[in-house]
Amino acid sequence: MEKEVIKEISGRSTNNKYSVKKKPLPKVKQRKNDVYVTNKTSFKAQQKRCEDLINSGINEIYLHCVGNAIKQGLNLALTLINNSNGSLSYVVYTSTIRYIDELHPLYDDEDITIQKRNNSAIHIKIFRNAIIPQNLKVSSP
């Protein structure tokens, strides 16, 4: 169910009001090791899914977080790292996601317009540390 929000467009007369139809992001092809973190899914369920992926032999997983879910994604990554006894590391990448919203007029004398907005996103790569056997001697050149 889509929410309708009454919003005034800046740069236009205050008498013109629109209902905002937020368009979802296009679906990207999800890999087996991608985890999309949301605030709607419980933290424990996301943690279990990540641990199951790591325990299944996958060497790296990617956590993708947008907007308000960034805090939960960072907490999830840090929890996984702390519970790994030093066997996991992470790298954080940041980006900006561009959303496009349709603004439908409440009155017939206006046209549908488009509003563009940005939102922050992070992508956290969690990977296994390379393990060097202790009996392997490294020789100097």
N, C-alpha and C positions, 0 to 999 in steps of 0.2 A: 504494500500500500504506500503510495507516494504522499508525502506531506506537502500541503500547500501553505506557503508562507507569503504574507503580504509584505512587499518590499518596495521602497522608493528608490528609483534610479538616480544616482547623482548626476548632475549636469542637465537634468530635465525639470520641468515644472513639477512642483510638489503635488499638484492635482492628479498627476498620472500615476496610478498604482498598478502593480503587476502581481500575478501569482508566479512563484518561482518553481520550475520543474527541474530538479537536479538530475542530470544525466549520470548514469553509472559509468565508471571507467570501463573501457573495452577489456574483455577477458583476454588475459595472456595465457599462452600455453604453459601449463604448470608441469614442472619437472618433479620427479619422485622425491627429490631432496629439498623442495621449496616448501616453506611454511609461511602462510600469510597470517600474521598476528592481528587479531581484532579484540575489541573490548567486549564483544558479545559472547565469545567463547571463554570458558573458565580458564584461569591460569593453570590449574592442575592438569586439565585435559591437554592444553598446549604443551606443557612440560613433559607429560607422558608421551605424547606423539614425538617430540624431539628426541627423548631418551630412547624410544623404540627405534627410531631411524638410526641413531648413532650405534646402538647395540646390534643392529642388523648388519653391520659391516660397512656402512656408508662412511666414507672418509671426511665428507664435509656436508653441511646443511646450510641453507640460506633462510634467514628470517627477514620477511618483508613487512614493514610497518609504515602506516600513513597517519598523519595528524595526531589525534588523541591516543592512538594505539602505540605511539613511539615509547612512552614511558613503560608500558607493559612489555614491549619487545626488549627493551634494555634490561628490565628486571629478569625476564626469561633467560636472556643470554648470560647474564651474570650468575644466575642460579645454576645454569648448566655448567658453566666454567667452574664455579665453586664446588659443585658436587662431583667433578671429574678427577679429583686428586692430581691435578696438574697435567692430565693427558689431553686436554683441549685448550685451544687458543681461539682468539677471535679478531676480526678486522671489521671496522664499521665504515660504510660508504653512505654519503648523504646525497639526496637529489631533491628536485622540486617536481611535483606532479601538477599538470595544468588541467583544470576542470572547465567544462563548458556547460553553462546552465541556460535553459530556455526561459524567457520571461514572457508569459502570456498575459495580455492586457485584460483587465477586468471590464473594460468598456470597449465597444466595437470600433471606436474611431482611431485606435492605435494598431500598429502591426506587432507581430511577435518579434522580439529582439533576443540577442544572445549576449550573455555576460560571461567573461572569462575570469577565472580566479585561480590562485596558486595555493598549494598545500605542501608542507614539508613531508619528506619521506626518508626513511633510513633502510639500509639493507645490511644485515649483519651476517658475515660469513663465519661459521663456527667449524673449525677443522681440527683433526687429530695432530698432535705434535709428532714430529719425526723422532723415532726411537732409535738410538744408536747403541748397538750391543756393547757392553762394557769390555768384552774380551777382544774387541776389534781395536787394533793399534793404528793410529793415524801417523804416518811417517811424514817428515818434513822434506821438502824438495831440496 
